[in-house]
Amino acid sequence: MDKSHGIKTHGTEFALLYRSTDILVIFSTLMFCAQAYIGSIHTSVLAAALLAIVAFMLTAESVALYRSWRTASIREQVLAPLTCWIAALVVVVFWVFFSKASDQYSRVVMGSWAIATPTLLICWRLIVRQLLIRARKMGFNRRRAIIVGVTDNGIRLAKESKNNPEFGIDLVGFYDDRDLSRLELSDLPVPYKGTIEQGLKLTKKHVIDHVYIAMPMRADERIALYLKQFSDTTANTYVIPEFFVYNLIQSRLSSIGTIPTLSVHDTPFYGFNIWSKRLQDIIVSSLIILFISPVLLAVAIGVKLSSPGPIIFKQKRYGLDGRQIKVWKFRSMSTMDNGSTVKQATKNDPRVTKFGAFIRRTSLDELPQFFNVLQGRMSIVGPRPHAVAHNEQYRAIVDRYMLRHKVKPGITGLAQISGYRGETDTIEKMEKRVECDLEYIQSWSTYLDLKIIFLTIFKGFVGKTAY
């Protein structure tokens, strides 16, 4: 079989070592805490450690914890394991609570474990990071590189490399065949060295490790020529495409047979990500329903006493992949629009009951949607679902509107904590909401979900435009 089109994505050569170290840290820290405080290790402690390890590993896969962190910031490298540990801790707390086994665990032991483990997980990573950076500064594990093409893309690449010496890439310069009058050579991050033929001759001397071809996509014939020419060298050759012009949404490398493909608009939920997100939804929604059950009962009574009609209003909305779902809400109006025409609530809307106005302002009308999350129709975090009539209206006038349906709709989302909640009486407001939704899909992570949930407590429940 022809393997000439095989494409692999970069990971880290030390992924197995990193996984083993994390498992050892989680397990040994709990064993140490139990032995130090209690003097023995019970079966229940072992069970908690194993459960935490499984939950941590599943979350780690969903956030790509074991990818290469060579070009990542310290903030990213700290937040990633911290997010995984918080998710694992939530699973353990959930299991202990619902198994009614809390009396088998020492609060001191579990509390010490909860604090010491993420500290160690982060510290050993930062130590390794500093050792690698120091090694590169001393000249170890560095790579000499050239950039083919004085383009915006190439200049961005050069600036990134120059501003981050810890990447270990030493750029020799730019090479380009175009006439010098057509090139913007002033203020380049690294100097212009000459023609591509000169760059090729230098590379053939085995002094260049990486060649970055940063040509515009319309120059496909020249790119093919350069790839053929540099195949006569031992340098690793990379094509830096201008895919940023397409506003990629969770792009993903895949293939059909031996033909590589790159998705432009895709969902972030594949493989472990699906299970991680679903597990998060089940755990969080179950805990919330348990804690707010008195509030649910009180609001239900208030709705029933405030006006005639059902307590729960079920409205048709678009869910994952644009499929229709029924979203539950506490009824807040005297009418229940659910057809081809649905008028958004406005300020002093006569359809809204007095009690309905209160629960809409405080988002109490949205609480039944936690049951939708348990049903699998919705997620805790995601783009807010709109009425079908509104979807059909806005998809025709708001660019990339339907891409927000690449994930399940959520009870809260990035748009809600960013202030785009409630009535969208102008196209600009809906565009801003969609912009936030697409940003969420593009940059999804478990950490981002937890951050949105946390900020919703302070920003997402009330709003001036929620009528």
Backbone torsions as a table, in degrees:
resi	resn	phi	psi	omega
1	MET	NA	139.0	179.8
2	ASP	-72.5	120.9	-178.8
3	LYS	-106.4	13.3	-172.5
4	SER	-66.4	-18.5	-178.3
5	HIS	-103.5	11.7	-178.3
6	GLY	-65.5	132.5	179.3
7	ILE	-126.3	131.4	178.2
8	LYS	-120.6	143.9	176.3
9	THR	-91.4	152.5	-176.8
10	HIS	-78.0	135.6	170.0
11	GLY	-119.8	-148.1	173.7
12	THR	-122.8	140.3	-178.3
13	GLU	-67.0	-18.5	-175.8
14	PHE	-102.5	20.3	-175.3
15	ALA	-58.4	-42.6	-179.4
16	LEU	-64.8	-42.0	178.2
17	LEU	-63.9	-41.2	179.7
18	TYR	-63.9	-44.7	179.0
19	ARG	-61.3	-46.0	-178.3
20	SER	-62.7	-39.5	179.6
21	THR	-65.7	-42.8	178.9
22	ASP	-62.0	-44.4	178.9
23	ILE	-61.7	-43.1	179.8
24	LEU	-63.1	-41.4	-179.5
25	VAL	-64.2	-48.3	-178.6
26	ILE	-61.1	-46.8	-175.9
27	PHE	-70.4	-51.5	-174.4
28	SER	-68.3	-31.1	179.4
29	THR	-65.0	-43.7	178.1
30	LEU	-66.6	-40.6	179.7
31	MET	-62.7	-41.3	179.9
32	PHE	-64.2	-45.1	-179.4
33	CYS	-62.5	-42.3	-179.8
34	ALA	-66.5	-44.2	-178.7
35	GLN	-66.5	-39.2	-177.4
36	ALA	-69.7	-37.7	-174.4
37	TYR	-94.8	-40.3	-175.9
38	ILE	-97.3	-34.3	-178.4
39	GLY	94.7	0.4	179.0
40	SER	-155.1	165.8	-179.2
41	ILE	-121.1	113.7	-178.4
42	HIS	-88.3	165.1	178.7
43	THR	-60.8	-36.3	-179.5
44	SER	-63.3	-33.9	178.3
45	VAL	-68.2	-42.2	177.1
46	LEU	-61.7	-41.0	179.7
47	ALA	-62.4	-42.2	179.2
48	ALA	-64.3	-40.2	179.6
49	ALA	-64.6	-44.9	-179.6
50	LEU	-65.4	-40.3	178.8
51	LEU	-64.2	-41.8	179.4
52	ALA	-64.8	-39.5	179.6
53	ILE	-63.6	-44.8	179.6
54	VAL	-62.6	-46.5	-179.4
55	ALA	-64.4	-39.7	180.0
56	PHE	-64.1	-44.7	-178.2
57	MET	-66.0	-40.1	178.5
58	LEU	-63.5	-44.3	178.7
59	THR	-67.4	-37.7	179.5
60	ALA	-59.6	-40.2	178.1
61	GLU	-66.1	-36.6	-177.3
62	SER	-69.8	-28.5	179.6
63	VAL	-103.6	10.1	179.0
64	ALA	53.8	48.9	-177.2
65	LEU	-63.7	-28.8	-174.3
66	TYR	-102.2	26.9	171.8
67	ARG	-81.2	178.8	176.2
68	SER	-73.6	128.9	-179.7
69	TRP	-106.3	17.6	-175.8
70	ARG	-57.5	-38.5	-176.4
71	THR	-106.7	15.5	-178.1
72	ALA	-90.9	156.0	177.4
73	SER	-81.4	164.1	177.6
74	ILE	-61.4	-40.2	-179.5
75	ARG	-57.7	-45.4	179.3
76	GLU	-63.9	-40.2	-176.6
77	GLN	-72.8	-22.3	176.0
78	VAL	-83.8	-44.4	-174.8
79	LEU	-69.2	-33.2	-176.7
80	ALA	-61.2	-55.7	178.2
81	PRO	-67.2	-30.8	177.7
82	LEU	-63.7	-42.0	177.7
83	THR	-61.9	-44.7	179.8
84	CYS	-62.1	-39.4	-179.1
85	TRP	-69.9	-40.2	178.0
86	ILE	-60.3	-43.2	178.7
87	ALA	-62.5	-42.6	179.1
88	ALA	-64.3	-39.8	-179.8
89	LEU	-66.1	-38.9	177.2
90	VAL	-61.2	-41.6	179.3
91	VAL	-62.6	-44.4	-179.6
92	VAL	-64.2	-45.0	179.0
93	VAL	-61.6	-43.5	178.6
94	PHE	-59.8	-45.7	-179.1
95	TRP	-65.8	-44.5	180.0
96	VAL	-63.1	-40.8	-177.3
97	PHE	-66.0	-49.6	-173.9
98	PHE	-80.9	-17.5	174.5
99	SER	-88.0	-2.0	179.4
100	LYS	54.8	41.2	-177.4
101	ALA	-111.3	18.0	-175.5
102	SER	-62.2	-26.6	-179.3
103	ASP	-71.4	-11.3	-179.4
104	GLN	-88.9	-3.4	-174.9
105	TYR	-121.3	139.3	175.5
106	SER	-82.6	128.9	178.8
107	ARG	-63.5	-35.6	179.6
108	VAL	-65.6	-44.7	-179.3
109	VAL	-64.0	-49.4	-176.2
110	MET	-68.6	-37.1	178.3
111	GLY	-66.9	-42.1	178.1
112	SER	-63.7	-41.6	178.3
113	TRP	-62.3	-43.1	-178.1
114	ALA	-62.4	-31.7	-178.3
115	ILE	-90.7	-42.0	-175.0
116	ALA	-70.1	-37.5	-175.1
117	THR	-61.8	-53.8	179.7
118	PRO	-62.8	-31.2	177.7
119	THR	-61.6	-45.6	179.2
120	LEU	-69.2	-39.8	179.6
121	LEU	-60.4	-39.6	-179.6
122	ILE	-76.4	-42.9	-175.7
123	CYS	-61.9	-44.6	-176.7
124	TRP	-68.4	-29.8	176.5
125	ARG	-68.7	-43.0	-179.4
126	LEU	-67.2	-34.3	177.1
127	ILE	-65.1	-46.7	178.6
128	VAL	-61.8	-40.8	179.7
129	ARG	-59.5	-46.8	-178.5
130	GLN	-66.2	-36.0	177.8
131	LEU	-64.9	-41.0	179.6
132	LEU	-67.9	-41.7	178.7
133	ILE	-62.6	-43.3	180.0
134	ARG	-64.4	-39.1	179.3
135	ALA	-63.1	-40.2	179.5
136	ARG	-68.6	-36.6	178.1
137	LYS	-66.5	-26.9	178.3
138	MET	-84.0	-0.9	176.6
139	GLY	103.0	-2.6	179.1
140	PHE	-84.8	146.5	174.0
141	ASN	55.4	36.6	176.1
142	ARG	-103.5	156.1	-177.3
143	ARG	-129.5	132.5	174.4
144	ARG	-90.2	136.4	-173.8
145	ALA	-141.3	157.2	172.2
146	ILE	-127.5	157.1	177.9
147	ILE	-116.6	125.5	177.6
148	VAL	-94.7	108.6	179.6
149	GLY	114.0	112.6	174.6
150	VAL	-85.4	80.5	-177.7
151	THR	-122.2	168.0	177.3
152	ASP	-57.4	-40.8	179.8
153	ASN	-64.3	-43.2	178.8
154	GLY	-65.6	-39.5	179.0
155	ILE	-65.5	-40.6	176.6
156	ARG	-61.2	-42.7	179.1
157	LEU	-61.5	-43.3	-179.8
158	ALA	-63.9	-41.5	179.4
159	LYS	-64.5	-42.2	178.8
160	GLU	-60.3	-45.0	-178.6
161	SER	-66.7	-42.1	-178.4
162	LYS	-68.9	-36.8	-178.5
163	ASN	-77.7	-11.2	-178.1
164	ASN	-130.2	76.1	-177.9
165	PRO	-61.7	-20.2	179.6
166	GLU	-67.3	-13.6	176.8
167	PHE	-66.2	-22.0	178.5
168	GLY	76.0	28.7	-179.8
169	ILE	-115.1	120.5	177.9
170	ASP	-102.4	107.6	-179.2
171	LEU	-82.7	123.9	178.3
172	VAL	-76.6	-43.8	179.6
173	GLY	161.7	-174.6	178.9
174	PHE	-96.8	148.3	173.2
175	TYR	-133.0	134.5	-176.8
176	ASP	-155.0	141.5	-177.8
177	ASP	-88.8	-11.4	-175.4
178	ARG	-71.1	157.5	178.9
179	ASP	-58.8	140.3	-175.9
180	LEU	-59.3	-27.8	179.8
181	SER	-68.2	-18.6	-179.6
182	ARG	-92.8	-5.8	-176.2
183	LEU	-104.6	141.1	175.4
184	GLU	-93.5	94.2	-172.3
185	LEU	-96.1	-6.1	-179.9
186	SER	-77.9	139.9	174.3
187	ASP	63.3	34.7	174.8
188	LEU	-75.4	144.4	179.0
189	PRO	-62.4	-34.9	174.7
190	VAL	-132.4	155.2	-171.8
191	PRO	-71.2	156.5	171.2
192	TYR	-80.1	128.0	-172.5
193	LYS	-106.2	-21.1	-179.5
194	GLY	148.4	-160.1	-177.3
195	THR	-77.3	167.2	179.8
196	ILE	-67.9	-31.1	175.9
197	GLU	-61.0	-38.1	177.4
198	GLN	-68.1	-39.2	176.6
199	GLY	-64.6	-36.8	178.6
200	LEU	-65.3	-43.3	179.2
201	LYS	-62.2	-40.6	178.6
202	LEU	-64.1	-41.6	-178.2
203	THR	-66.5	-34.9	-179.8
204	LYS	-68.1	-13.5	177.6
205	LYS	-83.8	3.0	177.5
206	HIS	66.3	29.7	177.6
207	VAL	-107.6	-2.2	178.9
208	ILE	-114.9	128.7	-178.7
209	ASP	-92.7	-38.8	-175.7
210	HIS	-127.8	140.0	173.6
211	VAL	-122.6	122.2	179.8
212	TYR	-107.9	114.6	178.5
213	ILE	-93.1	110.3	-174.6
214	ALA	-116.7	57.7	-179.2
215	MET	-95.8	155.0	176.3
216	PRO	-64.4	151.5	-175.2
217	MET	-60.9	-29.0	-179.6
218	ARG	-68.3	-14.3	-179.9
219	ALA	-92.0	45.7	-174.5
220	ASP	-64.1	-35.2	-179.9
221	GLU	-67.6	-40.9	178.5
222	ARG	-67.9	-38.0	177.4
223	ILE	-60.9	-44.2	178.9
224	ALA	-61.8	-39.7	178.9
225	LEU	-64.2	-44.6	-178.8
226	TYR	-65.7	-38.9	178.2
227	LEU	-61.2	-40.6	179.2
228	LYS	-66.3	-42.3	-178.8
229	GLN	-65.3	-44.5	-176.4
230	PHE	-79.0	-7.5	174.1
231	SER	-71.2	-12.7	177.2
232	ASP	-89.0	16.3	176.8
233	THR	-125.5	174.3	178.0
234	THR	-99.5	7.8	-178.1
235	ALA	-77.5	147.5	170.9
236	ASN	-74.1	125.6	-176.1
237	THR	-109.6	131.8	-178.0
238	TYR	-124.6	141.6	171.7
239	VAL	-103.0	124.5	178.8
240	ILE	-102.5	91.9	-174.3
241	PRO	-77.6	159.6	179.3
242	GLU	-89.8	48.0	-177.0
243	PHE	-70.5	-14.9	-179.4
244	PHE	-60.1	-22.2	-178.4
245	VAL	-68.2	-15.8	-177.6
246	TYR	-95.1	1.2	-178.0
247	ASN	52.2	63.9	-174.4
248	LEU	-59.0	136.8	175.3
249	ILE	-114.8	103.0	179.7
250	GLN	50.5	55.7	178.5
251	SER	-64.5	149.1	-174.0
252	ARG	-147.4	132.9	175.0
253	LEU	-79.2	133.5	174.2
254	SER	-152.4	-172.6	179.2
255	SER	-152.5	155.1	171.2
256	ILE	-114.9	104.2	-171.8
257	GLY	65.9	-120.4	179.3
258	THR	-102.1	7.6	-178.1
259	ILE	-96.8	113.8	178.9
260	PRO	-71.8	142.3	176.6
261	THR	-131.1	152.1	176.5
262	LEU	-125.5	115.8	178.3
263	SER	-72.5	140.3	179.8
264	VAL	-97.7	-41.6	177.5
265	HIS	-121.0	113.4	-175.4
266	ASP	-144.7	171.1	178.0
267	THR	-94.8	147.2	176.9
268	PRO	-78.5	-6.8	-171.6
269	PHE	-101.0	94.7	176.0
270	TYR	-131.3	147.3	172.7
271	GLY	55.8	-125.1	-177.0
272	PHE	-63.3	-28.4	-179.7
273	ASN	-59.6	-37.7	179.5
274	ILE	-62.2	-49.4	-176.7
275	TRP	-69.5	-36.1	178.4
276	SER	-63.6	-46.0	179.8
277	LYS	-64.7	-43.0	-178.8
278	ARG	-66.3	-42.0	178.6
279	LEU	-61.9	-42.4	177.6
280	GLN	-59.6	-44.1	-179.0
281	ASP	-63.7	-44.5	-178.0
282	ILE	-64.4	-46.3	-177.2
283	ILE	-64.9	-50.8	-176.0
284	VAL	-66.2	-45.1	-178.2
285	SER	-66.6	-37.0	178.2
286	SER	-64.0	-45.4	179.4
287	LEU	-63.9	-41.7	-179.2
288	ILE	-65.8	-45.0	178.9
289	ILE	-59.5	-40.5	179.3
290	LEU	-61.6	-45.0	-175.7
291	PHE	-76.8	-29.4	-176.0
292	ILE	-100.0	7.7	-178.2
293	SER	-54.9	-38.1	175.6
294	PRO	-64.3	-36.9	178.7
295	VAL	-67.0	-41.7	177.5
296	LEU	-57.8	-43.5	-179.8
297	LEU	-65.9	-42.9	-178.6
298	ALA	-65.4	-42.8	179.8
299	VAL	-66.9	-39.3	179.1
300	ALA	-60.4	-42.6	178.4
301	ILE	-65.1	-42.5	179.6
302	GLY	-61.5	-41.8	178.7
303	VAL	-63.9	-43.5	-177.7
304	LYS	-64.7	-37.8	-177.7
305	LEU	-81.4	-21.8	-173.6
306	SER	-78.4	-30.4	-177.8
307	SER	-165.8	155.6	178.6
308	PRO	-70.7	148.6	179.2
309	GLY	130.4	174.2	-179.1
310	PRO	-69.1	157.5	178.8
311	ILE	-75.9	-42.7	-177.3
312	ILE	-101.7	132.3	175.0
313	PHE	-106.8	123.4	-179.0
314	LYS	-108.0	113.1	-176.2
315	GLN	-111.9	139.9	177.5
316	LYS	-74.0	129.5	178.0
317	ARG	-142.8	167.1	177.2
318	TYR	-84.9	134.8	177.0
319	GLY	-111.0	-148.6	-179.0
320	LEU	-57.7	132.4	179.4
321	ASP	61.1	21.9	175.8
322	GLY	79.1	10.0	177.8
323	ARG	-79.4	142.3	-177.7
324	GLN	-73.3	138.4	175.0
325	ILE	-133.1	166.0	174.3
326	LYS	-105.9	119.8	-178.3
327	VAL	-101.4	132.8	-177.5
328	TRP	-92.5	140.5	173.6
329	LYS	-145.5	152.9	168.3
330	PHE	-68.8	132.6	-178.7
331	ARG	-65.0	128.6	-178.9
332	SER	-121.1	-2.7	-178.2
333	MET	-121.6	162.5	175.8
334	SER	-81.3	-16.9	175.7
335	THR	-117.9	161.6	-178.5
336	MET	-131.8	85.6	179.9
337	ASP	-73.5	127.9	-178.0
338	ASN	-150.0	23.3	-175.8
339	GLY	-110.0	-147.4	-177.2
340	SER	-76.2	-16.2	177.8
341	THR	-126.2	118.1	179.4
342	VAL	-128.2	116.5	-179.7
343	LYS	-88.4	127.8	178.4
344	GLN	-67.1	148.9	177.1
345	ALA	-67.6	137.8	179.4
346	THR	-120.6	174.2	-180.0
347	LYS	-63.0	133.6	-178.6
348	ASN	59.0	33.6	179.1
349	ASP	-63.3	123.7	-177.1
350	PRO	-67.5	-17.8	179.8
351	ARG	-74.6	-21.7	-176.5
352	VAL	-83.2	126.5	178.1
353	THR	-73.7	165.6	179.7
354	LYS	-61.7	-45.7	177.9
355	PHE	-68.2	-34.7	178.3
356	GLY	-63.0	-38.0	178.8
357	ALA	-62.7	-39.1	179.7
358	PHE	-65.5	-48.6	-176.8
359	ILE	-71.7	-23.5	176.0
360	ARG	-74.2	-41.9	179.6
361	ARG	-62.4	-35.5	-176.2
362	THR	-98.4	3.4	179.6
363	SER	65.3	14.7	177.3
364	LEU	-66.1	-24.0	179.2
365	ASP	-67.7	-17.9	-177.9
366	GLU	-87.1	-9.7	-172.3
367	LEU	-57.2	-36.7	178.6
368	PRO	-61.1	-13.8	-179.5
369	GLN	-70.0	-13.1	173.2
370	PHE	-65.3	-27.5	173.5
371	PHE	-72.0	-34.3	173.8
372	ASN	-61.8	-34.7	178.1
373	VAL	-65.8	-44.4	177.9
374	LEU	-62.8	-33.5	178.3
375	GLN	-71.1	-16.4	-178.9
376	GLY	91.6	3.2	-179.5
377	ARG	-79.6	-31.7	-176.5
378	MET	-129.3	174.8	175.4
379	SER	-124.9	162.3	176.0
380	ILE	-62.5	-45.7	-178.5
381	VAL	-118.6	132.8	178.8
382	GLY	168.5	178.1	177.0
383	PRO	-63.0	138.3	178.8
384	ARG	-65.5	135.8	179.4
385	PRO	-75.2	136.5	176.9
386	HIS	-103.6	156.0	175.4
387	ALA	-58.8	148.7	-177.9
388	VAL	-54.7	-41.6	-179.2
389	ALA	-61.5	-39.4	179.4
390	HIS	-70.0	-37.0	177.3
391	ASN	-59.6	-47.0	-178.4
392	GLU	-65.2	-30.2	179.4
393	GLN	-72.4	-47.7	-172.0
394	TYR	-83.8	-24.1	-178.7
395	ARG	-63.7	-23.6	-178.4
396	ALA	-85.0	-15.6	-173.5
397	ILE	-125.3	-11.9	178.7
398	VAL	-110.7	121.8	-176.6
399	ASP	-60.9	132.2	175.9
400	ARG	62.3	25.0	-176.6
401	TYR	-57.9	-45.1	-173.3
402	MET	-72.0	-12.4	178.7
403	LEU	-67.0	-18.3	178.1
404	ARG	-66.7	-12.7	179.5
405	HIS	-92.7	13.5	174.7
406	LYS	-74.2	-10.6	176.1
407	VAL	-131.6	166.2	177.6
408	LYS	-65.5	145.5	174.6
409	PRO	-66.2	155.3	-176.0
410	GLY	-123.0	163.8	175.3
411	ILE	-73.5	-37.2	174.4
412	THR	-133.9	168.2	-178.1
413	GLY	-164.4	-179.5	-179.4
414	LEU	-62.2	-35.9	179.4
415	ALA	-64.2	-38.6	-176.8
416	GLN	-67.2	-41.6	-179.2
417	ILE	-80.2	-10.1	178.5
418	SER	-94.5	2.9	175.5
419	GLY	97.3	3.1	-178.8
420	TYR	-102.5	67.3	-177.2
421	ARG	-121.8	148.8	175.6
422	GLY	91.0	-146.1	-173.9
423	GLU	-67.2	135.4	173.5
424	THR	-113.4	80.0	-173.6
425	ASP	-84.7	-2.6	176.0
426	THR	-132.1	155.8	178.0
427	ILE	-62.0	-35.6	-177.9
428	GLU	-61.1	-40.2	179.9
429	LYS	-65.3	-41.7	178.7
430	MET	-67.6	-37.6	177.9
431	GLU	-62.3	-40.3	178.4
432	LYS	-65.6	-39.6	179.0
433	ARG	-63.7	-46.0	179.6
434	VAL	-63.7	-38.8	177.8
435	GLU	-58.8	-43.2	177.5
436	CYS	-65.7	-40.9	-179.8
437	ASP	-61.6	-43.8	-179.3
438	LEU	-70.1	-34.2	175.9
439	GLU	-63.6	-38.7	178.1
440	TYR	-62.8	-47.2	-179.3
441	ILE	-62.6	-40.7	-176.7
442	GLN	-67.1	-34.9	-173.8
443	SER	-115.7	22.3	-175.2
444	TRP	-56.9	141.3	169.7
445	SER	-158.6	162.6	176.7
446	THR	-60.8	-38.0	178.0
447	TYR	-60.5	-43.2	179.8
448	LEU	-62.5	-39.9	177.0
449	ASP	-60.1	-48.0	-178.9
450	LEU	-63.7	-37.4	178.9
451	LYS	-64.4	-43.6	-179.7
452	ILE	-65.5	-42.4	178.5
453	ILE	-59.9	-44.2	-179.6
454	PHE	-63.9	-46.3	-177.6
455	LEU	-70.7	-24.5	178.1
456	THR	-61.7	-32.6	179.4
457	ILE	-58.5	-34.3	-176.2
458	PHE	-101.6	-27.9	-173.2
459	LYS	-119.1	-23.0	-167.1
460	GLY	-96.5	-9.8	-175.2
461	PHE	-87.9	-31.3	-178.3
462	VAL	-123.5	153.7	179.2
463	GLY	-166.7	150.3	-177.9
464	LYS	-68.6	-22.3	-177.2
465	THR	-101.2	8.6	178.4
466	ALA	-91.7	98.0	-177.5
467	TYR	-101.8	NA	NA
